[in-house]
Amino acid sequence: MPPKQTRHRPLVMVIDESRHTRKALRFYLSKEGYDVDEAPNSHAAVESASNGSPDLILIDLNIPGSSGVLATQRLRSAPHLNDVPVVACAGPDSQAYRDAARVAGADAYVTKPFNPAVLLPLVKSLLHRRRMGVLPSSDVTQLASMIL
């Protein structure tokens, strides 16, 4: 059996029901040097994450099927994903969404529609912190709130 090839580019899993949103995020993230895996719903997301190991998960809290909050909790409970940063998103912005993201175990929250000038530095920072062994951490959520 040949040795398993290692990935050189971080893998970001994008979980969003909107094909347009997934396509836009793929464009921006790929342009920044990330590989992108997509899932249109929570079932596909959990299945895909079980088969691979993303370096960061970007999840819409309003995805169809089980809610994004429940999907985030399921992803967080998987042993091989417990140190993977999770960025929850929803729109329009509300304190209820921010609270739900925090309770579900997300490391950061961003509003939709996405602003690449906000999202891309956040992704970079979370991935850097993960490489340094600093995640998960509540101060990341505070950092993301300050950026937003």
Buried (B, 14 or more C-beta within 10 A) or exposed (E): EEEEEEEEEBBBBBBBBBEEBBEBBBEBBEEBEBBBBBBBBBBBBBEBBEEEEBBBBBBBBBBEBBBBBBBBBBBBEEEEBEEBBBBBBBBEBEEEBBEBBBEBBBBBBBBBEBEBEBBBEBBBBBBEBBEEEBBBEEEBBEBBEEBB
